């Protein structure tokens, strides 16, 4: 047990820890413990984790099945190099291939997290195709290693582009139906899909398809607002890739592991990617782990060519043991079915908020992967916090939610609702009541 006070824990963090994506020295909430969908600070205040932290604690906090698997593996073998065969590494790889589809996929390259999963998928694609270029979306985030940061489309990549944009990384604009002025009618979705696929097809032609190794896409854009693509868009991108000999990499780092009601979110669409990247939910965030699932064709290629990737902790036994336990937990407890059942609770309530609240422009929800777009004016769709601008409106809303024990995060004008997948209907409704109250407060603060 810790003998430090909450104030001492907070001070250690503020003085000695470099905080990601933030100016240093800012106050941090000291967390004492966590269980299920909740965590507690040192004063005993309880917070509902309505974002699964960074959309990673999919099985809630301190899932005992995963904890026990980690303990058991720690007693047997904590580490062995990637070149050795070890039970949890092989079992997890086989399990992931079976979930993705053993008729299409064969092998897994393990990493430590999402950034290096995407980094290594890029290198695999380039080596396999012999082509240099990677196309990715402006509305995207793929990580903070050098390659994954260059592939990211949102403004966080700017810090890495100190000498200008990286060569061979090309961005294209992907649809955000509401912000682009479309409605969720079949006719508008068809127009939106047609427009964006036409633009991408032109861009591929201008870049030269013979120079493009892969299109890297989040199956559903996560950190930039849970952007659910219009009908037919993802299938259209896959068809453009297939037609031009370009690999399709589906980034499942945030969207994967039952978050959308499917074990992998790309399985909601009529397509099969060539490479699948994953992290976060594979262990329920209890141990760092990520990876790349490779198709049979790519796997066969590397039987006669050396794989140009390597990590000391690739397939770390502790992490893989946690991954086997967590992944089996999703399957044994039919978490996907539970998520789809709760989608029938979450989606209509968020859509009702969009109808009733002046500050809510649109609600998007698939499974327990949801977000609200907050606006200053519903008629003009003026956003509460336009892209890459700073004002106090969104931070004030997040602070008001946190004050009432509802913790989440968002980017720009998006407010994420992505709770742990083990949340109950009663727990979900209790927290949505709090969100409703805060949106009423925001209506009066920012829309009148």
Secondary structure, DSSP 8 states (H G I E B T S, - for coil): ---S-HHHHHHHHHHH---TTS-TT-----EEEEEBTEEEETT--EEEETTHHHHT-TT-BS-HHHHHHHHHHHHH-S---TTS--HHHHHHHHHHHHHH-TTTEEEEEEESSHHHHHHHHHHHHHHHH---EEEEESS----SSHHHHHH--SGGGGGG-TTSS-TTEEEE----TTTTT--SSHHHHHHHHHHHHHHHHHHHHHH-GGGEEEEEEESSB-TTT-B---TTHHHHHHHHHHHTT-EEEEE-TTTTTTTTSSSSGGGGSS---SEEEE-GGGTTTSS--EEEEEEHHHHHHTTSS------TTTT-HHHHHHHHHHHHHHHHTTHHHHHHHHHHHHHHHHHHHHHH-TTEEEEEEETTEEEEEEEEETTTTEESS-TT---HHHHHHHHHHHHTTEE---STTEEEE---TT--HHHHHHHHHHHHHHHHHHHHHH--
